[in-house]
Protein backbone atom coordinates (compact mmCIF):
# COMPACT_ATOMS: atom_id res chain seq x y z
CA UNK A 1 0.00 0.00 0.00
CA UNK A 2 2.80 2.43 0.88
CA UNK A 3 4.67 1.82 -2.37
CA UNK A 4 1.46 2.34 -4.35
CA UNK A 5 0.80 5.59 -2.47
CA UNK A 6 4.26 6.94 -3.27
CA UNK A 7 3.93 5.90 -6.94
CA UNK A 8 0.56 7.68 -7.08
CA UNK A 9 2.43 10.97 -6.67
CA UNK A 10 4.10 10.53 -10.07
CA UNK A 11 6.77 8.46 -11.83
CA UNK A 12 9.56 7.52 -9.44
CA UNK A 13 12.47 5.10 -9.37
CA UNK A 14 13.00 2.47 -6.68
CA UNK A 15 15.71 4.19 -4.68
CA UNK A 16 13.62 7.39 -4.57
CA UNK A 17 10.63 5.38 -3.30
CA UNK A 18 12.70 4.15 -0.36
CA UNK A 19 13.99 7.67 0.31
CA UNK A 20 10.50 9.21 0.12
CA UNK A 21 9.04 6.63 2.53
CA UNK A 22 11.85 7.26 5.00
CA UNK A 23 11.57 11.04 4.65
CA UNK A 24 7.78 11.26 4.98
CA UNK A 25 7.75 8.87 7.96
CA UNK A 26 10.57 10.78 9.66
CA UNK A 27 12.82 7.70 9.56
CA UNK A 28 10.21 5.36 11.05
CA UNK A 29 9.67 3.44 7.79
CA UNK A 30 12.89 2.18 6.24
CA UNK A 31 12.64 -0.24 3.34
CA UNK A 32 15.72 -2.26 2.46
CA UNK A 33 16.56 -2.72 -1.22
CA UNK A 34 16.39 -6.49 -0.76
CA UNK A 35 12.70 -6.09 0.11
CA UNK A 36 11.80 -3.13 -2.08
CA UNK A 37 12.86 -4.39 -5.49
CA UNK A 38 11.14 -7.79 -5.23
CA UNK A 39 7.99 -5.95 -4.09
CA UNK A 40 8.22 -3.58 -7.07
CA UNK A 41 8.57 -6.54 -9.44
CA UNK A 42 5.55 -8.27 -7.90
CA UNK A 43 3.45 -5.10 -8.18
CA UNK A 44 4.55 -4.68 -11.80
CA UNK A 45 3.77 -8.35 -12.59
CA UNK A 46 0.29 -7.93 -11.07
CA UNK A 47 -0.33 -4.90 -13.29
CA UNK A 48 -0.51 -2.44 -10.41
CA UNK A 49 2.61 -0.57 -11.51
CA UNK A 50 3.99 0.11 -14.97
CA UNK A 51 7.67 0.87 -15.52
CA UNK A 52 9.84 2.57 -18.10
CA UNK A 53 13.60 3.00 -18.25
CA UNK A 54 14.76 6.63 -18.18
CA UNK A 55 17.80 8.60 -17.11
CA UNK A 56 17.71 9.51 -13.43
CA UNK A 57 18.99 12.74 -11.84
CA UNK A 58 22.46 11.20 -11.75
CA UNK A 59 22.36 10.49 -15.48
CA UNK A 60 22.23 6.73 -14.97
CA UNK A 61 19.35 4.73 -16.39
CA UNK A 62 16.76 3.74 -13.81
CA UNK A 63 13.40 2.03 -13.94
CA UNK A 64 10.69 4.59 -13.17
CA UNK A 65 7.42 3.23 -11.79
CA UNK A 66 3.98 4.75 -12.13
CA UNK A 67 0.61 3.66 -10.83
CA UNK A 68 -1.74 2.01 -13.33
CA UNK A 69 -5.53 2.29 -13.34
CA UNK A 70 -5.64 -1.15 -11.73
CA UNK A 71 -3.07 0.02 -9.18
CA UNK A 72 -5.12 3.09 -8.33
CA UNK A 73 -8.18 0.91 -7.67
CA UNK A 74 -6.06 -1.45 -5.52
CA UNK A 75 -4.64 1.49 -3.56
CA UNK A 76 -8.15 2.79 -2.89
CA UNK A 77 -9.27 -0.64 -1.65
CA UNK A 78 -6.19 -1.19 0.52
CA UNK A 79 -6.47 2.30 2.00
CA UNK A 80 -10.10 1.63 2.91
CA UNK A 81 -9.17 -1.72 4.49
CA UNK A 82 -6.28 -0.13 6.42
CA UNK A 83 -8.58 2.58 7.82
CA UNK A 84 -11.07 -0.08 8.92
CA UNK A 85 -8.31 -2.12 10.59
CA UNK A 86 -6.79 0.95 12.29
CA UNK A 87 -10.22 1.91 13.64
CA UNK A 88 -10.79 -1.61 14.98
CA UNK A 89 -7.38 -1.66 16.67
CA UNK A 90 -8.04 1.77 18.15
CA UNK A 91 -11.35 0.55 19.53
CA UNK A 92 -9.67 -2.49 21.09
CA UNK A 93 -6.98 -0.29 22.69
CA UNK A 94 -9.56 2.18 24.01
CA UNK A 95 -11.65 -0.65 25.45
CA UNK A 96 -8.60 -2.31 27.02
CA UNK A 97 -7.56 0.97 28.65
CA UNK A 98 -10.99 1.30 30.22
CA UNK A 99 -10.72 -1.99 32.11
MDAnalysis code that builds the backbone (N, CA, C; Angstrom):
import MDAnalysis as mda
import numpy as np

u = mda.Universe.empty(297, n_residues=99, atom_resindex=np.repeat(np.arange(99), 3), trajectory=True)
u.add_TopologyAttr("name", ["N", "CA", "C"] * 99)
u.add_TopologyAttr("resid", np.arange(1, 100))
u.add_TopologyAttr("resname", ["UNK", "UNK", "UNK", "UNK", "UNK", "UNK", "UNK", "UNK", "UNK", "UNK", "UNK", "UNK", "UNK", "UNK", "UNK", "UNK", "UNK", "UNK", "UNK", "UNK", "UNK", "UNK", "UNK", "UNK", "UNK", "UNK", "UNK", "UNK", "UNK", "UNK", "UNK", "UNK", "UNK", "UNK", "UNK", "UNK", "UNK", "UNK", "UNK", "UNK", "UNK", "UNK", "UNK", "UNK", "UNK", "UNK", "UNK", "UNK", "UNK", "UNK", "UNK", "UNK", "UNK", "UNK", "UNK", "UNK", "UNK", "UNK", "UNK", "UNK", "UNK", "UNK", "UNK", "UNK", "UNK", "UNK", "UNK", "UNK", "UNK", "UNK", "UNK", "UNK", "UNK", "UNK", "UNK", "UNK", "UNK", "UNK", "UNK", "UNK", "UNK", "UNK", "UNK", "UNK", "UNK", "UNK", "UNK", "UNK", "UNK", "UNK", "UNK", "UNK", "UNK", "UNK", "UNK", "UNK", "UNK", "UNK", "UNK"])
u.atoms.positions = np.array([
    [0.827, -1.183, 0.000],
    [0.000, 0.000, 0.000],
    [0.880, 1.258, 0.000],
    [1.955, 1.252, 0.787],
    [2.802, 2.433, 0.875],
    [3.528, 2.699, -0.440],
    [3.997, 1.654, -1.081],
    [4.665, 1.817, -2.375],
    [3.682, 2.370, -3.394],
    [2.477, 1.848, -3.418],
    [1.462, 2.340, -4.350],
    [1.155, 3.810, -4.083],
    [1.090, 4.195, -2.817],
    [0.797, 5.586, -2.465],
    [1.902, 6.515, -2.968],
    [3.144, 6.116, -2.807],
    [4.260, 6.940, -3.272],
    [4.235, 7.027, -4.799],
    [3.980, 5.907, -5.474],
    [3.933, 5.900, -6.938],
    [2.761, 6.729, -7.462],
    [1.718, 6.882, -6.664],
    [0.560, 7.677, -7.079],
    [0.915, 9.155, -7.224],
    [2.014, 9.570, -6.603],
    [2.429, 10.972, -6.669],
    [3.084, 11.316, -7.994],
    [3.473, 10.306, -8.768],
    [4.100, 10.526, -10.067],
    [5.212, 9.525, -10.288],
    [5.719, 9.432, -11.517],
    [6.766, 8.459, -11.829],
    [7.978, 8.616, -10.904],
    [8.482, 7.490, -10.426],
    [9.561, 7.522, -9.444],
    [10.351, 6.217, -9.523],
    [11.653, 6.308, -9.326],
    [12.474, 5.096, -9.366],
    [12.576, 4.487, -7.966],
    [13.006, 3.233, -7.923],
    [12.999, 2.469, -6.684],
    [13.721, 3.120, -5.526],
    [14.937, 3.581, -5.763],
    [15.714, 4.194, -4.679],
    [14.981, 5.412, -4.124],
    [14.364, 6.197, -5.009],
    [13.623, 7.386, -4.568],
    [12.380, 7.007, -3.766],
    [11.773, 5.857, -4.090],
    [10.627, 5.382, -3.304],
    [11.066, 5.135, -1.868],
    [12.180, 4.431, -1.702],
    [12.696, 4.147, -0.357],
    [13.023, 5.438, 0.377],
    [13.652, 6.382, -0.308],
    [13.987, 7.668, 0.312],
    [12.735, 8.428, 0.722],
    [11.735, 8.461, -0.163],
    [10.505, 9.206, 0.116],
    [9.776, 8.610, 1.317],
    [9.688, 7.277, 1.389],
    [9.036, 6.630, 2.532],
    [9.752, 6.989, 3.831],
    [11.063, 6.945, 3.798],
    [11.847, 7.261, 4.999],
    [11.669, 8.728, 5.380],
    [11.700, 9.605, 4.395],
    [11.569, 11.040, 4.645],
    [10.192, 11.391, 5.205],
    [9.137, 10.922, 4.550],
    [7.781, 11.258, 4.981],
    [7.490, 10.702, 6.370],
    [8.012, 9.506, 6.658],
    [7.747, 8.868, 7.958],
    [8.707, 9.341, 9.045],
    [9.571, 10.276, 8.713],
    [10.571, 10.778, 9.662],
    [11.422, 9.626, 10.205],
    [11.906, 8.823, 9.289],
    [12.817, 7.705, 9.562],
    [12.182, 6.517, 10.278],
    [10.865, 6.499, 10.416],
    [10.205, 5.357, 11.049],
    [10.124, 4.189, 10.065],
    [9.778, 4.474, 8.813],
    [9.673, 3.439, 7.788],
    [10.949, 3.446, 6.960],
    [11.670, 2.332, 7.028],
    [12.886, 2.178, 6.238],
    [12.790, 0.855, 5.494],
    [12.797, 0.939, 4.170],
    [12.642, -0.245, 3.340],
    [14.005, -0.587, 2.750],
    [14.455, -1.796, 2.998],
    [15.725, -2.261, 2.458],
    [15.556, -2.618, 0.982],
    [16.618, -2.415, 0.202],
    [16.558, -2.717, -1.220],
    [16.219, -4.177, -1.476],
    [16.674, -5.067, -0.601],
    [16.387, -6.489, -0.758],
    [14.913, -6.817, -0.610],
    [14.149, -5.932, 0.000],
    [12.701, -6.095, 0.112],
    [11.962, -5.255, -0.924],
    [12.484, -4.065, -1.192],
    [11.797, -3.130, -2.079],
    [11.728, -3.627, -3.519],
    [12.851, -4.030, -4.077],
    [12.857, -4.390, -5.492],
    [12.029, -5.637, -5.808],
    [12.073, -6.671, -4.978],
    [11.141, -7.790, -5.235],
    [9.674, -7.349, -5.146],
    [9.360, -6.449, -4.212],
    [7.991, -5.949, -4.088],
    [7.597, -5.160, -5.344],
    [8.497, -4.337, -5.852],
    [8.218, -3.582, -7.072],
    [7.965, -4.515, -8.248],
    [8.766, -5.567, -8.356],
    [8.571, -6.535, -9.445],
    [7.231, -7.249, -9.322],
    [6.849, -7.619, -8.099],
    [5.549, -8.273, -7.898],
    [4.404, -7.332, -8.278],
    [4.502, -6.074, -7.861],
    [3.453, -5.103, -8.180],
    [3.381, -4.858, -9.690],
    [4.527, -4.847, -10.338],
    [4.545, -4.685, -11.795],
    [3.945, -5.915, -12.472],
    [4.306, -7.103, -12.005],
    [3.771, -8.346, -12.586],
    [2.254, -8.455, -12.403],
    [1.734, -7.901, -11.322],
    [0.293, -7.926, -11.065],
    [-0.449, -6.825, -11.813],
    [0.286, -5.972, -12.524],
    [-0.334, -4.901, -13.293],
    [-0.716, -3.682, -12.483],
    [-0.184, -3.581, -11.256],
    [-0.512, -2.440, -10.406],
    [0.426, -1.267, -10.650],
    [1.628, -1.575, -11.131],
    [2.608, -0.570, -11.513],
    [3.041, -0.833, -12.946],
    [3.375, 0.223, -13.652],
    [3.994, 0.114, -14.974],
    [5.350, 0.796, -14.854],
    [6.321, 0.328, -15.645],
    [7.667, 0.867, -15.519],
    [8.264, 1.178, -16.885],
    [9.079, 2.214, -16.906],
    [9.842, 2.573, -18.097],
    [11.252, 2.955, -17.661],
    [12.203, 2.647, -18.518],
    [13.595, 2.997, -18.253],
    [13.842, 4.425, -18.732],
    [14.413, 5.252, -17.850],
    [14.760, 6.635, -18.178],
    [16.026, 7.001, -17.420],
    [16.632, 8.096, -17.837],
    [17.804, 8.596, -17.109],
    [17.337, 9.236, -15.803],
    [18.033, 8.925, -14.726],
    [17.709, 9.508, -13.425],
    [18.444, 10.845, -13.274],
    [18.316, 11.464, -12.120],
    [18.988, 12.738, -11.840],
    [20.503, 12.609, -11.953],
    [21.009, 11.418, -11.688],
    [22.457, 11.196, -11.747],
    [22.936, 10.901, -13.165],
    [22.003, 10.787, -14.104],
    [22.358, 10.486, -15.481],
    [22.375, 8.993, -15.800],
    [22.263, 8.175, -14.767],
    [22.226, 6.732, -14.972],
    [20.802, 6.295, -15.282],
    [20.678, 5.256, -16.097],
    [19.346, 4.735, -16.393],
    [18.750, 4.075, -15.159],
    [17.479, 4.329, -14.939],
    [16.757, 3.737, -13.809],
    [15.352, 3.400, -14.285],
    [14.763, 2.430, -13.630],
    [13.404, 2.033, -13.940],
    [12.459, 2.923, -13.127],
    [11.636, 3.696, -13.833],
    [10.688, 4.587, -13.175],
    [9.321, 3.913, -13.163],
    [8.710, 3.884, -11.990],
    [7.422, 3.227, -11.793],
    [6.318, 4.266, -11.706],
    [5.164, 3.907, -12.262],
    [3.978, 4.747, -12.133],
    [2.790, 3.837, -11.851],
    [1.811, 4.396, -11.191],
    [0.605, 3.661, -10.827],
    [-0.278, 3.477, -12.060],
    [-0.803, 2.279, -12.239],
    [-1.742, 2.007, -13.328],
    [-3.170, 2.249, -12.830],
    [-4.116, 2.170, -13.724],
    [-5.527, 2.291, -13.336],
    [-5.875, 1.182, -12.347],
    [-5.416, -0.024, -12.640],
    [-5.644, -1.155, -11.726],
    [-4.972, -0.896, -10.377],
    [-3.782, -0.305, -10.410],
    [-3.067, 0.019, -9.178],
    [-3.786, 1.062, -8.353],
    [-4.372, 2.046, -9.037],
    [-5.119, 3.094, -8.329],
    [-6.339, 2.501, -7.622],
    [-7.028, 1.574, -8.282],
    [-8.182, 0.908, -7.665],
    [-7.731, 0.066, -6.476],
    [-6.600, -0.635, -6.616],
    [-6.065, -1.451, -5.520],
    [-5.660, -0.574, -4.342],
    [-5.037, 0.561, -4.622],
    [-4.642, 1.492, -3.561],
    [-5.867, 1.989, -2.806],
    [-6.916, 2.322, -3.535],
    [-8.149, 2.793, -2.890],
    [-8.716, 1.713, -1.968],
    [-8.745, 0.480, -2.442],
    [-9.274, -0.636, -1.648],
    [-8.406, -0.897, -0.422],
    [-7.096, -0.930, -0.610],
    [-6.195, -1.187, 0.516],
    [-6.236, -0.067, 1.544],
    [-6.373, 1.169, 1.081],
    [-6.469, 2.302, 1.998],
    [-7.734, 2.195, 2.841],
    [-8.834, 1.809, 2.202],
    [-10.100, 1.628, 2.913],
    [-9.975, 0.510, 3.957],
    [-9.353, -0.598, 3.561],
    [-9.170, -1.715, 4.493],
    [-8.260, -1.328, 5.653],
    [-7.201, -0.556, 5.374],
    [-6.280, -0.127, 6.424],
    [-7.013, 0.777, 7.419],
    [-7.833, 1.688, 6.927],
    [-8.579, 2.581, 7.817],
    [-9.521, 1.780, 8.712],
    [-10.169, 0.774, 8.133],
    [-11.068, -0.081, 8.920],
    [-10.295, -0.835, 9.996],
    [-9.134, -1.389, 9.632],
    [-8.309, -2.122, 10.594],
    [-7.786, -1.197, 11.695],
    [-7.311, -0.008, 11.307],
    [-6.791, 0.948, 12.288],
    [-7.889, 1.369, 13.269],
    [-9.097, 1.554, 12.769],
    [-10.218, 1.912, 13.644],
    [-10.530, 0.773, 14.618],
    [-10.516, -0.452, 14.120],
    [-10.792, -1.612, 14.983],
    [-9.714, -1.755, 16.063],
    [-8.476, -1.573, 15.687],
    [-7.377, -1.660, 16.666],
    [-7.513, -0.550, 17.698],
    [-7.829, 0.655, 17.225],
    [-8.038, 1.774, 18.150],
    [-9.145, 1.500, 19.129],
    [-10.222, 0.893, 18.647],
    [-11.351, 0.553, 19.529],
    [-10.922, -0.471, 20.573],
    [-10.169, -1.473, 20.154],
    [-9.671, -2.489, 21.092],
    [-8.798, -1.847, 22.150],
    [-7.878, -0.952, 21.745],
    [-6.985, -0.293, 22.694],
    [-7.757, 0.597, 23.652],
    [-8.744, 1.323, 23.131],
    [-9.558, 2.184, 24.010],
    [-10.344, 1.357, 25.008],
    [-10.880, 0.229, 24.562],
    [-11.650, -0.650, 25.446],
    [-10.736, -1.257, 26.512],
    [-9.543, -1.703, 26.090],
    [-8.603, -2.312, 27.020],
    [-8.123, -1.311, 28.070],
    [-7.988, -0.040, 27.709],
    [-7.555, 0.973, 28.650],
    [-8.636, 1.261, 29.695],
    [-9.876, 1.040, 29.327],
    [-10.985, 1.304, 30.220],
    [-11.198, 0.219, 31.270],
    [-10.508, -0.907, 31.143],
    [-10.718, -1.985, 32.115],
    [-9.728, -1.945, 33.232],
])
